[in-house]
């Protein structure tokens, strides 16, 4: 098989149907970009679970009178609450955080957002018991046992908040995957149509090649390579667009990442998922091209 001939046929095919080739590349790029976005969301969810799972606590917020008058948790009902929490089965540690320490903690968390820190006042921060459990999944035991007790304003399970946040991201991932599937279907149809049009425009020369003894595989290979090349270019464009979006998002939402509210996503994450996108592009393009040539094109 003459490699130079196959290469020249691929270049000729891509140039002859340039508008359809560009459309195929762009559609593939959009589809893979959306798929890459979904994979980045999956990575973000995994990072959030790893970051927060070991830090999950149950926060027992105390009433205003306790917060204002019992700085060291030496009086009732604060002292009895601490004793009851420490005696509860499954509790690993109990830390009392008075109003002043709570305010300092708030300032540290939101130091990247000075406008928000300026609006807050120490009087608005309640004293809190931060309860770390041996098994964070048993947080409901603390919530049920201490909700409504004297001196308790509210009991917050951080695991519940994290679960809700992860559900939001998972829902966003499913939406992006759905859009990616729609775009992928459009890309498949374009690949199939492009191959059929390319084969039709070169039917005469292919027929001559078959008459002089060329095998069916030899005459079909340039069309198959055309589809794969267009898919690879589309993958490269998609990865480039995804990297640009991640860079732009990090600039716009830098405060969320710098304050550790959300795990940072950078160009390294795009590089990590790019082989997956490239592999998907090659596989789908090659498979679609092969099926189209076998079912719809007689060469």
Buried (B, 14 or more C-beta within 10 A) or exposed (E): EEEEEBEEBBEBBBEEBEEBBEBBBBBBBBBBBBBBBBBBBBBBBEBBEEEBEEEBBBBBBBBEEBBBEBBEBEEEBBBEBBEBBEEBEBBEEBEBBBBEBBBEBBBEBBEBBEEBBEEEEBEEBBBBBBBBBEEBEBBEBBBEEBEEEEBBBBBBBBBBEBEEBBEEBEEBBEEBBEBBEEBBEBBBEBBBBBBBBBBEBBEEEBEEBBEEEBEEEBBBBBBBBBBBBBBBBBBBBBBBBBBEBBEEBBEEBEBBBBBEBBBBBEEEBBEEBBEBBBEBBBEBBBEBBBBBBEEEBEB
